[in-house]
Amino acid sequence: MSDTHTDALRELAGQLEPIFRSSPDGVYIWIDEENKTCNENMAAMFGMTVEEWEIAPTFLGTFVDEEDQGSFSWNYWNRVAPLAFPVTFRFRAKRKDGPRFAAETDMIPLTFGGHTFAYHFVRKIGD
């Protein structure tokens, strides 16, 4: 197992590739702002390519409506980061081209190679 976040992300993404490929949901793993990846469904949900999604400068600022950033962050720092337990919650997401949409995520803490990841399944809700 590698010591760097980049190597750990690449190794974990390789192991999860069958899930990324076959899930009807948007799926992503996040270790920090520079080390995150997603499946094509996730990128498309936000009006991006996978490459654009991966280089977004901040997760919350790019993908989560300002009014829901506090609760999204709270769920990460109080449920996922301490490896407490998975959590499912709803939030308002925002696309690259501006429109907002209602979404639901299953946020799951995951350790791999000594690193803590946030492992998410995201789906649009409503229309």
MIMI-616769 format. One line per field, with one value per atom (N, C-alpha, C): atom name; residue in three letters; x, z, y. Coordinates in nm, 4 decimals, always signed. Layout:
// MIMI-616769
atom	c(CA ...);
rest	c(ALA ...);
xx	c(X ...);
zz	c(Z ...);
yy	c(Y ...);
//
This chain:
// MIMI-616769
atom	c(N CA C N CA C N CA C N CA C N CA C N CA C N CA C N CA C N CA C N CA C N CA C N CA C N CA C N CA C N CA C N CA C N CA C N CA C N CA C N CA C N CA C N CA C N CA C N CA C N CA C N CA C N CA C N CA C N CA C N CA C N CA C N CA C N CA C N CA C N CA C N CA C N CA C N CA C N CA C N CA C N CA C N CA C N CA C N CA C N CA C N CA C N CA C N CA C N CA C N CA C N CA C N CA C N CA C N CA C N CA C N CA C N CA C N CA C N CA C N CA C N CA C N CA C N CA C N CA C N CA C N CA C N CA C N CA C N CA C N CA C N CA C N CA C N CA C N CA C N CA C N CA C N CA C N CA C N CA C N CA C N CA C N CA C N CA C N CA C N CA C N CA C N CA C N CA C N CA C N CA C N CA C N CA C N CA C N CA C N CA C N CA C N CA C N CA C N CA C N CA C N CA C N CA C N CA C N CA C N CA C N CA C N CA C N CA C N CA C N CA C N CA C N CA C N CA C N CA C N CA C N CA C N CA C N CA C N CA C N CA C N CA C N CA C N CA C N CA C N CA C N CA C N CA C);
rest	c(MET MET MET SER SER SER ASP ASP ASP THR THR THR HIS HIS HIS THR THR THR ASP ASP ASP ALA ALA ALA LEU LEU LEU ARG ARG ARG GLU GLU GLU LEU LEU LEU ALA ALA ALA GLY GLY GLY GLN GLN GLN LEU LEU LEU GLU GLU GLU PRO PRO PRO ILE ILE ILE PHE PHE PHE ARG ARG ARG SER SER SER SER SER SER PRO PRO PRO ASP ASP ASP GLY GLY GLY VAL VAL VAL TYR TYR TYR ILE ILE ILE TRP TRP TRP ILE ILE ILE ASP ASP ASP GLU GLU GLU GLU GLU GLU ASN ASN ASN LYS LYS LYS THR THR THR CYS CYS CYS ASN ASN ASN GLU GLU GLU ASN ASN ASN MET MET MET ALA ALA ALA ALA ALA ALA MET MET MET PHE PHE PHE GLY GLY GLY MET MET MET THR THR THR VAL VAL VAL GLU GLU GLU GLU GLU GLU TRP TRP TRP GLU GLU GLU ILE ILE ILE ALA ALA ALA PRO PRO PRO THR THR THR PHE PHE PHE LEU LEU LEU GLY GLY GLY THR THR THR PHE PHE PHE VAL VAL VAL ASP ASP ASP GLU GLU GLU GLU GLU GLU ASP ASP ASP GLN GLN GLN GLY GLY GLY SER SER SER PHE PHE PHE SER SER SER TRP TRP TRP ASN ASN ASN TYR TYR TYR TRP TRP TRP ASN ASN ASN ARG ARG ARG VAL VAL VAL ALA ALA ALA PRO PRO PRO LEU LEU LEU ALA ALA ALA PHE PHE PHE PRO PRO PRO VAL VAL VAL THR THR THR PHE PHE PHE ARG ARG ARG PHE PHE PHE ARG ARG ARG ALA ALA ALA LYS LYS LYS ARG ARG ARG LYS LYS LYS ASP ASP ASP GLY GLY GLY PRO PRO PRO ARG ARG ARG PHE PHE PHE ALA ALA ALA ALA ALA ALA GLU GLU GLU THR THR THR ASP ASP ASP MET MET MET ILE ILE ILE PRO PRO PRO LEU LEU LEU THR THR THR PHE PHE PHE GLY GLY GLY GLY GLY GLY HIS HIS HIS THR THR THR PHE PHE PHE ALA ALA ALA TYR TYR TYR HIS HIS HIS PHE PHE PHE VAL VAL VAL ARG ARG ARG LYS LYS LYS ILE ILE ILE GLY GLY GLY ASP ASP ASP);
xx	c(+0.0835 +0.0000 +0.0880 +0.0471 +0.1250 +0.0999 +0.1969 +0.1841 +0.1189 +0.1171 +0.0639 -0.0854 -0.1536 -0.2967 -0.3246 -0.2416 -0.2625 -0.2537 -0.1537 -0.1396 -0.2533 -0.2921 -0.4026 -0.5324 -0.5583 -0.6786 -0.6776 -0.5662 -0.5566 -0.5806 -0.5203 -0.5364 -0.6808 -0.7415 -0.8801 -0.9751 -0.9554 -1.0400 -1.0322 -0.9159 -0.9017 -0.9827 -0.9813 -1.0577 -1.2081 -1.2496 -1.3928 -1.4446 -1.3594 -1.3982 -1.5243 -1.5445 -1.6697 -1.7944 -1.7842 -1.8969 -1.9149 -1.8063 -1.8143 -1.8817 -1.8445 -1.8944 -2.0410 -2.0852 -2.2184 -2.3249 -2.2888 -2.3877 -2.4748 -2.6070 -2.6925 -2.6772 -2.6194 -2.5982 -2.4671 -2.4545 -2.3242 -2.2431 -2.1194 -2.0344 -1.9038 -1.8572 -1.7251 -1.6566 -1.5239 -1.4430 -1.3615 -1.3477 -1.2819 -1.1905 -1.0666 -0.9750 -0.9387 -0.9241 -0.9027 -0.9307 -0.9204 -0.9587 -0.8763 -0.7533 -0.6703 -0.6843 -0.7435 -0.7493 -0.8924 -0.9598 -1.0980 -1.1210 -1.2135 -1.2496 -1.3947 -1.4531 -1.5949 -1.6200 -1.7417 -1.7810 -1.8446 -1.8708 -1.9291 -2.0672 -2.1463 -2.2796 -2.2709 -2.1737 -2.1565 -2.1191 -2.0207 -1.9779 -2.0927 -2.1661 -2.2760 -2.3860 -2.4110 -2.5121 -2.4822 -2.3540 -2.3116 -2.2718 -2.3013 -2.2751 -2.1277 -2.0520 -1.9071 -1.8602 -1.7337 -1.6658 -1.6013 -1.5576 -1.4878 -1.3634 -1.2906 -1.1688 -1.1995 -1.3058 -1.3449 -1.3844 -1.4592 -1.5049 -1.3850 -1.2864 -1.1700 -1.0848 -1.0832 -0.9990 -1.0763 -1.2034 -1.2791 -1.2024 -1.1892 -1.1028 -1.1503 -1.2801 -1.3323 -1.4585 -1.4753 -1.5932 -1.7201 -1.7251 -1.8463 -1.8791 -1.7810 -1.8049 -1.8502 -1.8067 -1.8391 -1.9703 -1.9981 -2.1073 -2.2270 -2.2122 -2.3197 -2.3681 -2.5004 -2.5608 -2.5147 -2.4919 -2.4401 -2.5214 -2.6531 -2.7389 -2.7222 -2.6699 -2.6549 -2.5099 -2.4168 -2.2759 -2.2462 -2.3097 -2.2861 -2.3269 -2.4461 -2.4917 -2.4112 -2.3743 -2.2921 -2.1583 -2.0949 -1.9667 -1.9801 -2.0856 -2.1074 -2.1173 -2.1921 -2.2043 -2.0699 -1.9873 -1.8545 -1.7709 -1.7559 -1.6651 -1.7146 -1.8450 -1.8983 -1.9408 -1.9460 -1.9868 -1.8801 -1.8225 -1.7299 -1.5858 -1.5372 -1.3972 -1.3608 -1.4465 -1.4099 -1.4460 -1.4844 -1.5240 -1.6392 -1.7291 -1.8415 -1.9394 -2.0021 -2.0969 -2.1407 -2.1943 -2.2491 -2.3702 -2.3980 -2.5130 -2.5738 -2.7056 -2.7776 -2.8481 -2.8333 -2.9020 -2.9255 -3.0123 -3.0456 -2.9781 -2.9499 -2.8904 -2.9264 -2.9075 -2.9256 -2.7893 -2.7835 -2.6597 -2.6646 -2.5484 -2.5461 -2.4617 -2.5172 -2.4505 -2.3506 -2.2580 -2.1570 -2.2220 -2.3325 -2.3986 -2.5000 -2.5059 -2.5862 -2.7088 -2.7896 -2.9113 -2.8843 -2.9759 -2.9704 -3.0645 -3.0363 -3.1268 -3.1197 -3.2275 -3.2316 -3.1589 -3.0763 -2.9984 -2.9989 -2.9677 -2.9522 -2.8194 -2.7476 -2.6207 -2.6159 -2.5514 -2.5110 -2.3621 -2.3243 -2.1849 -2.1300 -2.0278 -1.9776 -1.8300 -1.7944 -1.6513 -1.5818 -1.4627 -1.3889 -1.2403 -1.1728 -1.0278 -0.9646 -0.8556 -0.7835 -0.6386 -0.5489 -0.4068 -0.3684 -0.4414 -0.4116 -0.4695 -0.5525 -0.6139 -0.7646 -0.8247 -0.9694 -1.0311 -1.1249 -1.1964 -1.3429 -1.4052 -1.5507 -1.5936 -1.6784 -1.7264 -1.8739 -1.9147 -2.0511 -2.1229 -2.2508 -2.3436 -2.4405 -2.4582 -2.5412 -2.6460 -2.7688 -2.8759 -2.9617 -3.0149 -3.1113 -3.2411 -3.3135 -3.4460 -3.5460 -3.6684 -3.7680 -3.7471 -3.7840 -3.7638 -3.6373);
zz	c(+0.0000 +0.0000 +0.0000 -0.0727 -0.0863 +0.0296 +0.0529 +0.1580 +0.1098 -0.0196 -0.0655 -0.0938 -0.0758 -0.1053 -0.2513 -0.3400 -0.4831 -0.5179 -0.4648 -0.4922 -0.4301 -0.3074 -0.2407 -0.3180 -0.3673 -0.4463 -0.5729 -0.6433 -0.7669 -0.7388 -0.6322 -0.5993 -0.5605 -0.4772 -0.4367 -0.5548 -0.6379 -0.7563 -0.8470 -0.8582 -0.9381 -0.8812 -0.7498 -0.6872 -0.6968 -0.6954 -0.6999 -0.8422 -0.9416 -1.0800 -1.1228 -1.0855 -1.1249 -1.0684 -0.9496 -0.8905 -0.9632 -0.9885 -1.0619 -1.1972 -1.2649 -1.3995 -1.3998 -1.3007 -1.3077 -1.2221 -1.1351 -1.0487 -1.1277 -1.1041 -1.1674 -1.1002 -0.9807 -0.9077 -0.9501 -0.9155 -0.9224 -0.8061 -0.8290 -0.7237 -0.7230 -0.6030 -0.5944 -0.4648 -0.4675 -0.3470 -0.3340 -0.2104 -0.1812 -0.0623 -0.0769 +0.0370 +0.0761 -0.0221 +0.0013 -0.1306 -0.1299 -0.2492 -0.3729 -0.3551 -0.4694 -0.5081 -0.4234 -0.4465 -0.4342 -0.5480 -0.5563 -0.6974 -0.7109 -0.8427 -0.8400 -0.9586 -0.9668 -1.0919 -1.0984 -1.2197 -1.3180 -1.4390 -1.5415 -1.5022 -1.4328 -1.3899 -1.2971 -1.2074 -1.1143 -1.1889 -1.2753 -1.3511 -1.4351 -1.5037 -1.5895 -1.5080 -1.3865 -1.2999 -1.2765 -1.2741 -1.2478 -1.3752 -1.4915 -1.6189 -1.6537 -1.6139 -1.6346 -1.6913 -1.7320 -1.7604 -1.6303 -1.6255 -1.5069 -1.4805 -1.5846 -1.5685 -1.5096 -1.5566 -1.5009 -1.3543 -1.3237 -1.1862 -1.0939 -1.1377 -1.0536 -1.0237 -1.1136 -1.0898 -1.0305 -0.9980 -0.9329 -0.8085 -0.7871 -0.6799 -0.5378 -0.5147 -0.3827 -0.4015 -0.3202 -0.3344 -0.2975 -0.1763 -0.1313 -0.2191 -0.2469 -0.3253 -0.4673 -0.5232 -0.6609 -0.6735 -0.5829 -0.6032 -0.5094 -0.3992 -0.2989 -0.2870 -0.2929 -0.2776 -0.1461 -0.1488 -0.0328 +0.0941 +0.0817 +0.1989 +0.2624 +0.1883 +0.2419 +0.2715 +0.2486 +0.2706 +0.4177 +0.5105 +0.6528 +0.6946 +0.6545 +0.6954 +0.6245 +0.4992 +0.4270 +0.4986 +0.5307 +0.6003 +0.7381 +0.8108 +0.9439 +0.9364 +0.8396 +0.8247 +0.7963 +0.7161 +0.6901 +0.8186 +0.8823 +0.9972 +1.1211 +1.1330 +1.2526 +1.2313 +1.1085 +1.0814 +1.0066 +0.9050 +0.8187 +0.8689 +0.8905 +0.9301 +1.0539 +1.1581 +1.2743 +1.2574 +1.1327 +1.1029 +1.1912 +1.2236 +1.3120 +1.2455 +1.1376 +1.0682 +0.9387 +0.8460 +0.7228 +0.7540 +0.6664 +0.6843 +0.5469 +0.5443 +0.4225 +0.4507 +0.3589 +0.3770 +0.2411 +0.2411 +0.1193 +0.1215 +0.0022 -0.0110 -0.1475 -0.1615 -0.2908 -0.3587 -0.4764 -0.5534 -0.6623 -0.7168 -0.8257 -0.9417 -1.0602 -1.1830 -1.2270 -1.3108 -1.3651 -1.4360 -1.5077 -1.5840 -1.5026 -1.3699 -1.2830 -1.2160 -1.2830 -1.2177 -1.0909 -0.9953 -0.8715 -0.8863 -0.8120 -0.8112 -0.6753 -0.6392 -0.5134 -0.5321 -0.4342 -0.4409 -0.3042 -0.3067 -0.1842 -0.1943 -0.0830 -0.0828 +0.0304 +0.0029 +0.1053 +0.1234 +0.2378 +0.2667 +0.3599 +0.3151 +0.3858 +0.4203 +0.5476 +0.5801 +0.5349 +0.4829 +0.4315 +0.4550 +0.5117 +0.5228 +0.4233 +0.3658 +0.2674 +0.2703 +0.2919 +0.2924 +0.3957 +0.5066 +0.6118 +0.5881 +0.4862 +0.4534 +0.4758 +0.5194 +0.5359 +0.4125 +0.3524 +0.2348 +0.2697 +0.1972 +0.1938 +0.0648 +0.0774 -0.0351 -0.0484 -0.1622 -0.1786 -0.2953 -0.2747 -0.3823 -0.3842 -0.5004 -0.5114 -0.6193 -0.5900 -0.6873 -0.6836 -0.7991 -0.8044 -0.7447 -0.6784 -0.6270 -0.6865 -0.6995 -0.7647 -0.9143 -0.9816 -1.1274 -1.1651);
yy	c(-0.1174 +0.0000 +0.1238 +0.2226 +0.3448 +0.4401 +0.5259 +0.6255 +0.7546 +0.7812 +0.9089 +0.8996 +1.0132 +1.0185 +0.9859 +1.0374 +1.0152 +0.8673 +0.7994 +0.6564 +0.5763 +0.6123 +0.5414 +0.5600 +0.6816 +0.7077 +0.6226 +0.6195 +0.5411 +0.3914 +0.3399 +0.1982 +0.1656 +0.2499 +0.2250 +0.2392 +0.3404 +0.3581 +0.2355 +0.1771 +0.0554 -0.0591 -0.0737 -0.1818 -0.1577 -0.0311 +0.0012 +0.0203 +0.0060 +0.0310 -0.0438 -0.1713 -0.2375 -0.1673 -0.1119 -0.0384 +0.0939 +0.1646 +0.2914 +0.2697 +0.1633 +0.1357 +0.0934 +0.0155 -0.0436 +0.0248 +0.1145 +0.1788 +0.2763 +0.2735 +0.3743 +0.5110 +0.5142 +0.6393 +0.7037 +0.8310 +0.8946 +0.8406 +0.8040 +0.7482 +0.8259 +0.8589 +0.9194 +0.8821 +0.8945 +0.8804 +1.0085 +1.0540 +1.1812 +1.1608 +1.2031 +1.2004 +1.3433 +1.4306 +1.5730 +1.6452 +1.7772 +1.8545 +1.8184 +1.7750 +1.7384 +1.5919 +1.5114 +1.3670 +1.3171 +1.3203 +1.2743 +1.2225 +1.1294 +1.0798 +1.0348 +1.0247 +0.9885 +0.9053 +0.8527 +0.7817 +0.8808 +0.8337 +0.9205 +0.9701 +0.8874 +0.9307 +1.0517 +1.0503 +1.1622 +1.2890 +1.2798 +1.3974 +1.4533 +1.3666 +1.4108 +1.4794 +1.4311 +1.4906 +1.6389 +1.6722 +1.8092 +1.8846 +1.8247 +1.8902 +1.8973 +1.7963 +1.7964 +1.6636 +1.6621 +1.5374 +1.4908 +1.3669 +1.3166 +1.4021 +1.4362 +1.5157 +1.6527 +1.7180 +1.8484 +1.8346 +1.7287 +1.7056 +1.6886 +1.6125 +1.5832 +1.7064 +1.8046 +1.9223 +2.0402 +2.0204 +2.1280 +2.1728 +2.3046 +2.3539 +2.3217 +2.3241 +2.2883 +2.2066 +2.1057 +2.0219 +2.0995 +2.1504 +2.2200 +2.3394 +2.4218 +2.5422 +2.5147 +2.4042 +2.3701 +2.2939 +2.2010 +2.1059 +2.1199 +2.1920 +2.2001 +2.3436 +2.3628 +2.4943 +2.5578 +2.6866 +2.7581 +2.7321 +2.7250 +2.7046 +2.5673 +2.4697 +2.3336 +2.2959 +2.3862 +2.3546 +2.3236 +2.3946 +2.3696 +2.2299 +2.1861 +2.0525 +1.9432 +1.9671 +1.8697 +1.8525 +1.9637 +1.9610 +1.8974 +1.9301 +1.8732 +1.7205 +1.6705 +1.5249 +1.4601 +1.5255 +1.4689 +1.4678 +1.5825 +1.5932 +1.5202 +1.4971 +1.4313 +1.2872 +1.2431 +1.1054 +1.0261 +1.0863 +1.0144 +1.0247 +1.1457 +1.1633 +1.0827 +1.0786 +0.9962 +0.8484 +0.8104 +0.6723 +0.6260 +0.7190 +0.6885 +0.5916 +0.6342 +0.5484 +0.6149 +0.5368 +0.5949 +0.6815 +0.7750 +0.8629 +0.8906 +0.8996 +0.9372 +1.0685 +1.1649 +1.2927 +1.3573 +1.4563 +1.5291 +1.6658 +1.7154 +1.8474 +1.9047 +2.0344 +2.0986 +2.1055 +2.0466 +2.0427 +2.1487 +2.1811 +2.2779 +2.2275 +2.2469 +2.2066 +2.3133 +2.2729 +2.3637 +2.4829 +2.4573 +2.5630 +2.6430 +2.6195 +2.7045 +2.6470 +2.5636 +2.5154 +2.4340 +2.4452 +2.3666 +2.2478 +2.1396 +2.0249 +1.9573 +1.8897 +1.8160 +1.6837 +1.6490 +1.5257 +1.4580 +1.3311 +1.2528 +1.1798 +1.1718 +1.1003 +0.9999 +0.8892 +0.7938 +0.8198 +0.8751 +0.9100 +0.8032 +0.7344 +0.6166 +0.6367 +0.6217 +0.6290 +0.5017 +0.5162 +0.4025 +0.4270 +0.3285 +0.3396 +0.2441 +0.2904 +0.2105 +0.2551 +0.1636 +0.1957 +0.2996 +0.3038 +0.4004 +0.5386 +0.5535 +0.6823 +0.6734 +0.7836 +0.7895 +0.8538 +0.7840 +0.8312 +0.8547 +0.9458 +0.9569 +0.8876 +0.7887 +0.7088 +0.7411 +0.7987 +0.8489 +0.7841 +0.7654 +0.7349 +0.8516 +0.9154 +1.0355 +1.0121 +1.0549 +1.0442 +1.1707 +1.2076 +1.3168 +1.2682 +1.3575 +1.3231 +1.4215 +1.3783 +1.4625 +1.4576 +1.5676 +1.5670 +1.6276);
//
